[in-house]
Amino acid sequence: MRPARANMVELRQRKGSAKKAADGEQLSENGMLEEVRRSTEGEDKPAPAPATEPPAVMQQGFWKKFAVRAQMASLMMAAFLSIARAPRPGKPNRGAQPRRGRSRPQVWAGHFYVCLLIMVLQTMAFREIVSVRYSEYKSVDGAGRLPLFRTLQWGWYYVALVFVYGDFIKEFAYSHERGQDVLLHYARHHEALAFAGYCLVFMLSVWTLTAANVKYQVGQLSWTIVTLCIVVGQMKFVAHNIFDGLFWFFFPAWLVINNDCWAYAWGATLGRRLVTAPFFKLSPKKTWEGFLGALFSTVAVAYYTAPLFARSQWLVCPAAEITLVAHKTLACETRAVFVKQDAYDVLGLFTLQGVAPIQLHAVCFALFASIVAPFGGFLASAIKRAYHVKDFDSIIPGHGGVTDRVDCEFIMALFVYVYHKTFIREYDVDWRTLLSSARLLSPADRGALIGALKAGL
């Protein structure tokens, strides 16, 4: 009897479980039907309109942030302008023809010291960019045993710096005949020195790879090389721009700063008022209104301020030598591109009256500064988002780090060199270049060259 009763109980339990399962399936089906019914009914009803955010200038905390940014921008501008001074009246250099009119402000230190300033900013930017991955280094297993981790990063940077600026020194020494004897000795061995440094850093980078962390080390090496392309590669010709005339450095930088300010102003006042679609998904604060408003504003600023920059002789005159002497007097004949013309033909299409050619070139600079250069900032935003950092550094309150301020300047400097060499510079070789090259010839070859020049001219 006991086994039969146990079987009956087990049978009842099975029936109860089956009934509960059936009830559960029925409830599930009813729930799905109810969900479908609700979604179907909701299709006919319009979706509620998203709440429209007020302009940035009306949002809480905007003016406080703006005040901090404005204060720091004023301090940076004051520090930057502190290298300028009005030239003191005195005797002009022998053979130089001084300009008439009142004296203009000039860059106090000179071309060489402006290059040093750029190198300092490059160094700070390189440190900030490679440091965004440094937190990963601490979390790698056995990270404390990775040899020469930071040393190799800086080794690659200094080798790249020696190659880039050494290449400029070599070109400058061969194209200028005055007081460049020391530079000529370096120029002859520049490639060998740069290649020796490259080989040393390359061998150490491979030698220090460890089996446990080779994947991370190779990734870090790739990141270092990409950073060099951004910070050093794009700035390869910045020294050429500076020594060909400080105008080709300061004026493009002025346009990039203007574009950034105008984009901020237009975006804060009209952002998402006209176009609600995001301009750049990885940087939600970028708006179409800011981008387009900054484009037209920067073009106008470039056209009307280019003649003002061109008035300064210290900005338009190229450097005749690399010297450590600060605030040295500089004089030259003003180039035709800076001189206002009564009638200027534009590509044979139309003629403009009373404009300087530099004003039209300035419009091209402004278009690049407004359309292409901002993507340097977008790349910086993508890097920060990828590594979950707000700014590259906090050295400048309200602005972040150096990279946050100069991220658009890198590609702008490269564009200016290419544009100037292609559309503005009249000749790639002048008599100074030929004379400097002739000095490198043997006495017999010099005599043969002089004879050929007399016969040909």
ZALOKOL-194106 format. One record per residue (C-alpha): z, y, x. Coordinates in nm, 2 decimals, decimal comma, padded with zeros to 4 digits. Example, Ala and Ser with C-alpha at 12.3 -4.5 7.8 and 13.67 -1.06 7.14 Angstrom:
! residues 2
<z 00,78; y -00,45; x 01,23>
<z 00,71; y -00,11; x 01,37>
END
This chain:
! residues 457
<z 00,00; y 00,00; x 00,00>
<z 00,08; y 00,24; x 00,28>
<z -00,26; y 00,21; x 00,45>
<z -00,44; y 00,26; x 00,11>
<z -00,23; y 00,57; x 00,03>
<z -00,31; y 00,71; x 00,38>
<z -00,68; y 00,66; x 00,32>
<z -00,65; y 00,84; x -00,02>
<z -00,48; y 01,14; x 00,15>
<z -00,74; y 01,16; x 00,42>
<z -01,02; y 01,14; x 00,17>
<z -00,86; y 01,43; x -00,03>
<z -00,83; y 01,64; x 00,29>
<z -01,20; y 01,59; x 00,37>
<z -01,30; y 01,69; x 00,02>
<z -01,09; y 02,01; x 00,05>
<z -01,24; y 02,10; x 00,38>
<z -01,59; y 02,05; x 00,25>
<z -01,52; y 02,27; x -00,05>
<z -01,38; y 02,55; x 00,17>
<z -01,68; y 02,53; x 00,39>
<z -01,91; y 02,56; x 00,09>
<z -01,71; y 02,85; x -00,05>
<z -01,73; y 03,02; x 00,29>
<z -02,11; y 02,98; x 00,30>
<z -02,13; y 03,12; x -00,05>
<z -01,92; y 03,42; x 00,05>
<z -02,14; y 03,47; x 00,36>
<z -02,46; y 03,46; x 00,16>
<z -02,31; y 03,70; x -00,09>
<z -02,21; y 03,94; x 00,19>
<z -02,56; y 03,93; x 00,34>
<z -02,71; y 03,99; x 00,00>
<z -02,48; y 04,29; x -00,05>
<z -02,56; y 04,43; x 00,29>
<z -02,93; y 04,40; x 00,23>
<z -02,89; y 04,56; x -00,12>
<z -02,70; y 04,85; x 00,03>
<z -02,96; y 04,90; x 00,31>
<z -03,24; y 04,89; x 00,06>
<z -03,08; y 05,15; x -00,16>
<z -03,02; y 05,37; x 00,14>
<z -03,39; y 05,38; x 00,23>
<z -03,47; y 05,61; x -00,06>
<z -03,19; y 05,85; x 00,04>
<z -03,27; y 06,10; x 00,32>
<z -03,06; y 06,06; x 00,63>
<z -02,80; y 06,33; x 00,68>
<z -02,92; y 06,61; x 00,91>
<z -02,74; y 06,61; x 01,25>
<z -02,50; y 06,90; x 01,30>
<z -02,67; y 07,18; x 01,49>
<z -02,47; y 07,28; x 01,80>
<z -02,42; y 07,65; x 01,85>
<z -02,59; y 07,81; x 02,16>
<z -02,41; y 07,75; x 02,48>
<z -02,30; y 08,12; x 02,50>
<z -02,11; y 08,07; x 02,18>
<z -01,93; y 07,75; x 02,29>
<z -01,57; y 07,75; x 02,40>
<z -01,52; y 07,78; x 02,77>
<z -01,87; y 07,90; x 02,85>
<z -01,78; y 08,25; x 02,97>
<z -01,49; y 08,12; x 03,18>
<z -01,72; y 07,88; x 03,37>
<z -01,98; y 08,16; x 03,39>
<z -01,73; y 08,40; x 03,55>
<z -01,64; y 08,14; x 03,81>
<z -02,00; y 08,08; x 03,89>
<z -02,08; y 08,45; x 03,90>
<z -01,79; y 08,52; x 04,14>
<z -01,89; y 08,25; x 04,38>
<z -02,25; y 08,35; x 04,36>
<z -02,16; y 08,71; x 04,45>
<z -01,95; y 08,59; x 04,74>
<z -02,24; y 08,37; x 04,87>
<z -02,48; y 08,66; x 04,83>
<z -02,25; y 08,89; x 05,01>
<z -02,21; y 08,64; x 05,30>
<z -02,59; y 08,60; x 05,31>
<z -02,66; y 08,97; x 05,32>
<z -02,40; y 09,02; x 05,59>
<z -02,66; y 08,91; x 05,84>
<z -02,87; y 09,21; x 05,75>
<z -02,84; y 09,57; x 05,88>
<z -03,04; y 09,88; x 05,90>
<z -03,20; y 09,92; x 06,25>
<z -03,05; y 10,20; x 06,45>
<z -03,27; y 10,48; x 06,55>
<z -03,38; y 10,46; x 06,92>
<z -03,66; y 10,42; x 07,15>
<z -03,92; y 10,17; x 07,04>
<z -04,03; y 09,88; x 07,26>
<z -04,29; y 09,97; x 07,52>
<z -04,63; y 09,92; x 07,37>
<z -04,50; y 09,87; x 07,01>
<z -04,62; y 10,10; x 06,74>
<z -04,33; y 10,17; x 06,50>
<z -04,40; y 10,21; x 06,13>
<z -04,38; y 10,54; x 05,97>
<z -04,12; y 10,61; x 05,70>
<z -03,76; y 10,54; x 05,67>
<z -03,62; y 10,23; x 05,85>
<z -03,59; y 09,91; x 05,65>
<z -03,31; y 09,66; x 05,65>
<z -03,38; y 09,37; x 05,89>
<z -03,23; y 09,03; x 05,94>
<z -02,95; y 09,09; x 06,18>
<z -02,95; y 08,77; x 06,39>
<z -03,32; y 08,68; x 06,41>
<z -03,55; y 08,39; x 06,36>
<z -03,36; y 08,14; x 06,59>
<z -03,03; y 08,20; x 06,42>
<z -03,18; y 08,16; x 06,08>
<z -03,30; y 07,82; x 06,20>
<z -02,95; y 07,73; x 06,31>
<z -02,82; y 07,82; x 05,96>
<z -03,08; y 07,59; x 05,81>
<z -02,97; y 07,31; x 06,04>
<z -02,61; y 07,36; x 05,94>
<z -02,70; y 07,34; x 05,57>
<z -02,91; y 07,03; x 05,63>
<z -02,62; y 06,86; x 05,80>
<z -02,39; y 06,94; x 05,51>
<z -02,64; y 06,82; x 05,26>
<z -02,70; y 06,49; x 05,45>
<z -02,32; y 06,43; x 05,46>
<z -02,29; y 06,49; x 05,09>
<z -02,58; y 06,26; x 04,99>
<z -02,48; y 05,96; x 05,21>
<z -02,12; y 06,00; x 05,10>
<z -02,19; y 05,91; x 04,74>
<z -02,22; y 05,55; x 04,85>
<z -01,92; y 05,56; x 05,08>
<z -01,68; y 05,45; x 04,80>
<z -01,87; y 05,12; x 04,78>
<z -01,81; y 05,07; x 05,15>
<z -01,44; y 05,05; x 05,09>
<z -01,48; y 04,78; x 04,82>
<z -01,70; y 04,55; x 05,02>
<z -01,53; y 04,23; x 05,13>
<z -01,46; y 04,26; x 05,50>
<z -01,57; y 04,63; x 05,50>
<z -01,32; y 04,70; x 05,77>
<z -01,51; y 04,48; x 06,00>
<z -01,85; y 04,65; x 05,96>
<z -01,92; y 04,80; x 06,30>
<z -02,05; y 05,15; x 06,36>
<z -02,09; y 05,21; x 05,99>
<z -02,08; y 05,60; x 05,99>
<z -02,19; y 05,63; x 06,35>
<z -02,53; y 05,47; x 06,27>
<z -02,58; y 05,70; x 05,98>
<z -02,53; y 06,01; x 06,19>
<z -02,73; y 05,85; x 06,47>
<z -03,04; y 05,82; x 06,25>
<z -02,99; y 06,18; x 06,13>
<z -02,97; y 06,33; x 06,48>
<z -03,27; y 06,14; x 06,60>
<z -03,47; y 06,27; x 06,30>
<z -03,35; y 06,62; x 06,37>
<z -03,45; y 06,60; x 06,74>
<z -03,80; y 06,48; x 06,65>
<z -03,86; y 06,74; x 06,38>
<z -03,73; y 07,05; x 06,56>
<z -03,85; y 06,93; x 06,90>
<z -04,20; y 06,89; x 06,76>
<z -04,19; y 07,25; x 06,65>
<z -04,06; y 07,36; x 07,00>
<z -04,35; y 07,18; x 07,16>
<z -04,61; y 07,34; x 06,93>
<z -04,45; y 07,69; x 06,98>
<z -04,44; y 07,65; x 07,36>
<z -04,81; y 07,56; x 07,37>
<z -04,91; y 07,85; x 07,15>
<z -04,71; y 08,13; x 07,31>
<z -04,76; y 08,25; x 07,66>
<z -04,46; y 08,47; x 07,72>
<z -04,13; y 08,34; x 07,86>
<z -04,17; y 07,98; x 07,75>
<z -04,15; y 07,80; x 08,09>
<z -03,83; y 07,62; x 08,00>
<z -03,97; y 07,51; x 07,67>
<z -04,29; y 07,38; x 07,84>
<z -04,08; y 07,14; x 08,05>
<z -03,91; y 07,00; x 07,74>
<z -04,24; y 06,98; x 07,55>
<z -04,39; y 06,75; x 07,80>
<z -04,11; y 06,49; x 07,74>
<z -04,03; y 06,55; x 07,38>
<z -04,20; y 06,24; x 07,24>
<z -04,04; y 06,02; x 07,50>
<z -03,69; y 06,15; x 07,43>
<z -03,73; y 06,12; x 07,05>
<z -03,87; y 05,77; x 07,08>
<z -03,59; y 05,66; x 07,32>
<z -03,33; y 05,78; x 07,07>
<z -03,51; y 05,60; x 06,78>
<z -03,52; y 05,27; x 06,98>
<z -03,15; y 05,29; x 07,05>
<z -03,04; y 05,36; x 06,69>
<z -03,29; y 05,10; x 06,56>
<z -03,16; y 04,82; x 06,79>
<z -02,80; y 04,90; x 06,71>
<z -02,87; y 04,90; x 06,33>
<z -03,01; y 04,55; x 06,36>
<z -02,75; y 04,42; x 06,61>
<z -02,46; y 04,52; x 06,39>
<z -02,58; y 04,33; x 06,08>
<z -02,32; y 04,06; x 05,97>
<z -02,39; y 03,75; x 05,77>
<z -02,13; y 03,82; x 05,51>
<z -02,24; y 04,18; x 05,44>
<z -02,61; y 04,19; x 05,54>
<z -02,72; y 04,27; x 05,18>
<z -02,50; y 04,57; x 05,16>
<z -02,58; y 04,69; x 05,51>
<z -02,96; y 04,67; x 05,45>
<z -02,91; y 04,86; x 05,13>
<z -02,71; y 05,13; x 05,32>
<z -02,98; y 05,15; x 05,59>
<z -03,24; y 05,20; x 05,32>
<z -03,03; y 05,47; x 05,15>
<z -02,99; y 05,65; x 05,49>
<z -03,36; y 05,65; x 05,54>
<z -03,43; y 05,78; x 05,19>
<z -03,18; y 06,06; x 05,25>
<z -03,35; y 06,15; x 05,57>
<z -03,68; y 06,18; x 05,38>
<z -03,52; y 06,42; x 05,14>
<z -03,32; y 06,64; x 05,38>
<z -03,52; y 06,63; x 05,70>
<z -03,86; y 06,50; x 05,62>
<z -03,93; y 06,77; x 05,35>
<z -03,80; y 07,04; x 05,59>
<z -04,01; y 06,94; x 05,89>
<z -04,21; y 07,26; x 05,88>
<z -03,93; y 07,51; x 05,78>
<z -03,91; y 07,63; x 06,14>
<z -04,29; y 07,70; x 06,14>
<z -04,24; y 07,91; x 05,82>
<z -03,95; y 08,11; x 05,98>
<z -04,12; y 08,19; x 06,31>
<z -04,45; y 08,27; x 06,14>
<z -04,26; y 08,54; x 05,95>
<z -03,93; y 08,54; x 05,77>
<z -04,11; y 08,63; x 05,46>
<z -04,24; y 08,27; x 05,43>
<z -03,88; y 08,15; x 05,42>
<z -03,68; y 08,42; x 05,23>
<z -03,94; y 08,50; x 04,95>
<z -03,98; y 08,13; x 04,84>
<z -03,61; y 08,08; x 04,85>
<z -03,57; y 08,39; x 04,64>
<z -03,81; y 08,25; x 04,38>
<z -03,62; y 07,92; x 04,36>
<z -03,29; y 08,10; x 04,31>
<z -03,45; y 08,32; x 04,04>
<z -03,60; y 08,02; x 03,86>
<z -03,26; y 07,85; x 03,86>
<z -03,09; y 08,16; x 03,72>
<z -03,35; y 08,22; x 03,45>
<z -03,34; y 07,86; x 03,34>
<z -02,97; y 07,88; x 03,30>
<z -03,00; y 08,21; x 03,11>
<z -03,28; y 08,09; x 02,87>
<z -03,12; y 07,76; x 02,82>
<z -02,78; y 07,91; x 02,74>
<z -02,92; y 08,15; x 02,48>
<z -03,21; y 07,95; x 02,32>
<z -03,14; y 07,60; x 02,43>
<z -03,26; y 07,35; x 02,16>
<z -03,32; y 07,63; x 01,91>
<z -03,70; y 07,58; x 01,92>
<z -03,74; y 07,22; x 02,07>
<z -03,47; y 06,97; x 02,00>
<z -03,62; y 06,69; x 02,21>
<z -03,44; y 06,66; x 02,55>
<z -03,63; y 06,78; x 02,85>
<z -03,49; y 06,53; x 03,10>
<z -03,29; y 06,24; x 02,96>
<z -03,08; y 06,19; x 03,27>
<z -02,97; y 06,56; x 03,25>
<z -02,89; y 06,64; x 02,89>
<z -02,82; y 07,01; x 02,96>
<z -03,18; y 07,07; x 03,07>
<z -03,38; y 07,22; x 02,78>
<z -03,75; y 07,30; x 02,72>
<z -03,65; y 07,66; x 02,64>
<z -03,49; y 07,70; x 02,97>
<z -03,78; y 07,54; x 03,16>
<z -04,05; y 07,74; x 02,99>
<z -03,86; y 08,07; x 02,98>
<z -03,78; y 08,04; x 03,36>
<z -04,15; y 07,97; x 03,43>
<z -04,27; y 08,30; x 03,28>
<z -03,98; y 08,50; x 03,41>
<z -04,02; y 08,37; x 03,77>
<z -04,39; y 08,45; x 03,77>
<z -04,32; y 08,81; x 03,66>
<z -04,05; y 08,84; x 03,93>
<z -04,27; y 08,70; x 04,20>
<z -04,57; y 08,93; x 04,12>
<z -04,36; y 09,25; x 04,12>
<z -04,12; y 09,18; x 04,40>
<z -04,36; y 09,04; x 04,66>
<z -04,47; y 09,40; x 04,77>
<z -04,11; y 09,49; x 04,81>
<z -04,05; y 09,20; x 05,05>
<z -04,37; y 09,29; x 05,23>
<z -04,25; y 09,64; x 05,31>
<z -04,00; y 09,50; x 05,56>
<z -04,15; y 09,47; x 05,91>
<z -03,89; y 09,22; x 06,01>
<z -03,99; y 08,99; x 05,73>
<z -04,37; y 09,00; x 05,78>
<z -04,39; y 09,00; x 06,16>
<z -04,40; y 08,66; x 06,34>
<z -04,17; y 08,59; x 06,62>
<z -04,33; y 08,62; x 06,97>
<z -04,07; y 08,40; x 07,14>
<z -03,77; y 08,18; x 07,09>
<z -03,48; y 08,38; x 07,22>
<z -03,10; y 08,38; x 07,19>
<z -03,09; y 08,76; x 07,17>
<z -02,97; y 08,87; x 06,83>
<z -03,11; y 09,16; x 06,63>
<z -03,40; y 09,21; x 06,87>
<z -03,65; y 09,48; x 06,78>
<z -03,97; y 09,34; x 06,63>
<z -04,30; y 09,52; x 06,56>
<z -04,65; y 09,41; x 06,47>
<z -04,97; y 09,50; x 06,30>
<z -04,93; y 09,44; x 05,93>
<z -05,15; y 09,15; x 05,82>
<z -05,42; y 09,20; x 05,56>
<z -05,25; y 08,97; x 05,31>
<z -04,97; y 09,22; x 05,28>
<z -05,18; y 09,53; x 05,24>
<z -05,26; y 09,67; x 04,90>
<z -05,63; y 09,69; x 04,84>
<z -05,83; y 09,92; x 04,61>
<z -06,04; y 09,63; x 04,48>
<z -05,96; y 09,26; x 04,53>
<z -06,20; y 08,99; x 04,43>
<z -06,03; y 08,68; x 04,28>
<z -06,24; y 08,37; x 04,36>
<z -06,55; y 08,56; x 04,25>
<z -06,43; y 08,55; x 03,89>
<z -06,29; y 08,90; x 03,84>
<z -06,17; y 09,20; x 04,04>
<z -05,82; y 09,35; x 04,04>
<z -05,75; y 09,71; x 04,13>
<z -05,46; y 09,83; x 04,35>
<z -05,30; y 09,50; x 04,43>
<z -05,21; y 09,32; x 04,75>
<z -05,33; y 08,97; x 04,80>
<z -04,97; y 08,85; x 04,85>
<z -04,90; y 08,93; x 04,49>
<z -05,15; y 08,67; x 04,37>
<z -05,03; y 08,42; x 04,63>
<z -04,68; y 08,49; x 04,50>
<z -04,78; y 08,38; x 04,15>
<z -04,88; y 08,05; x 04,30>
<z -04,55; y 08,02; x 04,47>
<z -04,37; y 08,10; x 04,15>
<z -04,57; y 07,83; x 03,96>
<z -04,47; y 07,57; x 04,21>
<z -04,11; y 07,69; x 04,21>
<z -04,10; y 07,67; x 03,83>
<z -04,29; y 07,34; x 03,77>
<z -04,25; y 07,11; x 04,07>
<z -03,95; y 07,23; x 04,27>
<z -03,70; y 07,17; x 03,98>
<z -03,77; y 06,80; x 04,00>
<z -03,58; y 06,81; x 04,33>
<z -03,28; y 06,91; x 04,12>
<z -03,36; y 06,64; x 03,86>
<z -03,36; y 06,38; x 04,14>
<z -03,02; y 06,51; x 04,25>
<z -02,90; y 06,48; x 03,89>
<z -03,02; y 06,12; x 03,88>
<z -02,84; y 06,03; x 04,20>
<z -02,51; y 06,18; x 04,07>
<z -02,55; y 05,99; x 03,74>
<z -02,62; y 05,67; x 03,92>
<z -02,30; y 05,69; x 04,12>
<z -02,09; y 05,85; x 03,85>
<z -02,01; y 06,18; x 04,03>
<z -02,02; y 06,52; x 03,87>
<z -02,11; y 06,72; x 04,19>
<z -02,19; y 06,62; x 04,55>
<z -01,89; y 06,81; x 04,67>
<z -01,64; y 07,08; x 04,57>
<z -01,69; y 07,31; x 04,86>
<z -01,83; y 07,59; x 04,63>
<z -01,62; y 07,63; x 04,31>
<z -01,83; y 07,64; x 04,00>
<z -02,14; y 07,52; x 04,19>
<z -02,04; y 07,20; x 04,36>
<z -02,17; y 07,12; x 04,71>
<z -02,44; y 07,25; x 04,93>
<z -02,69; y 06,99; x 04,79>
<z -02,63; y 07,12; x 04,44>
<z -02,75; y 07,46; x 04,56>
<z -03,04; y 07,36; x 04,78>
<z -03,18; y 07,05; x 04,62>
<z -03,49; y 07,24; x 04,50>
<z -03,55; y 07,43; x 04,83>
<z -03,65; y 07,12; x 05,03>
<z -03,98; y 07,05; x 04,87>
<z -04,05; y 07,43; x 04,83>
<z -04,04; y 07,47; x 05,20>
<z -04,29; y 07,20; x 05,25>
<z -04,52; y 07,35; x 04,99>
<z -04,51; y 07,69; x 05,15>
<z -04,62; y 07,55; x 05,48>
<z -04,91; y 07,35; x 05,33>
<z -05,02; y 07,65; x 05,11>
<z -04,99; y 07,90; x 05,39>
<z -05,19; y 07,69; x 05,64>
<z -05,46; y 07,61; x 05,38>
<z -05,51; y 07,94; x 05,19>
<z -05,36; y 08,22; x 05,39>
<z -05,37; y 08,16; x 05,76>
<z -05,71; y 08,27; x 05,89>
<z -05,72; y 08,06; x 06,21>
<z -05,52; y 07,76; x 06,33>
<z -05,60; y 07,85; x 06,69>
<z -05,58; y 08,20; x 06,84>
<z -05,61; y 08,34; x 07,19>
<z -05,24; y 08,29; x 07,26>
<z -05,28; y 07,92; x 07,19>
<z -05,58; y 07,89; x 07,42>
<z -05,41; y 08,09; x 07,70>
<z -05,10; y 07,87; x 07,68>
<z -05,31; y 07,56; x 07,69>
<z -05,50; y 07,70; x 07,99>
<z -05,18; y 07,74; x 08,18>
<z -05,14; y 07,36; x 08,17>
<z -05,47; y 07,30; x 08,35>
<z -05,51; y 07,23; x 08,72>
<z -05,64; y 07,52; x 08,93>
<z -05,98; y 07,36; x 08,95>
<z -06,00; y 07,32; x 08,57>
<z -05,89; y 07,68; x 08,52>
<z -06,17; y 07,80; x 08,75>
<z -06,42; y 07,59; x 08,55>
<z -06,29; y 07,73; x 08,22>
<z -06,32; y 08,09; x 08,34>
<z -06,67; y 08,02; x 08,46>
<z -06,76; y 07,86; x 08,13>
<z -06,62; y 08,16; x 07,93>
<z -06,81; y 08,41; x 08,14>
<z -07,13; y 08,22; x 08,09>
<z -07,08; y 08,16; x 07,72>
<z -06,95; y 08,51; x 07,63>
END
